[in-house]
Amino acid sequence: MEREDALKLVKEQLTEHRYQHTLGVMETAIDLAKRYGADVKKAEIAAIFHDYAKFRPKEEMRKIIIEQGFPKDLLEFNAELWHAPAGAFLVETEAGITDREILEAIRYHTSGRPSMSLLEKVIYLADYIEPGRHFPGVDEVRQLAKENLDEALIKSIQNSIAFLLKKNQTIYPETFHTYNDLVKNRRID
């Protein structure tokens, strides 16, 4: 699918603010893919579609999670996580994207997972550091992203966990597993 066709499909699903975020994620993902050797076209498409289901009704996302056999424990945690797996399913069924690597990058862009592929790492991080994001710690992660992808991911997850802890919110266990996997297997370049 070409960029313009993908953007047209996605724009219909998003608010203008979220669409601008998506454009930032796309450009950031392309930059990270070039820097770290990921497939640039796949990074572009995964980034464009990463929030495809963001504004779908919660009940629709809940139904997809149950019917598609996604981990049911997702339903016990913040519904903000749901749009990623639901989105991967909807991107496949509605947009016709069947590339597993792209779909997995969409599916895990909120929680991460152990043994993330390079494309999954690129999309996760691009979503976190795109230029429209402004919150404590994001500039440090942006700087790390220029030097070491895994270290940037580790710092972004540390920041996210600290934020959720400070707000007394639950933390999806897969995020801890992702963090532990990255720390155990870190590569210092």
Secondary structure, 3 states (H helix, E strand, C coil): CCHHHHHHHHHCCCCHHHHHHHHHHHHHHHHHHHHHCCCHHHHHHHHHHCCCCCCCCHHHHHHHHHHCCCCHHHHHCCHHHCHHHHHHHHHHHHHCCCCHHHHHHHHCCCCCCCCCCHHHHHHHHHHHHCCCCCCCCHHHHHHHHCCCHHHHHHHHHHHHHHHHHHCCCCCCHHHHHHHHHHHHCCCCC
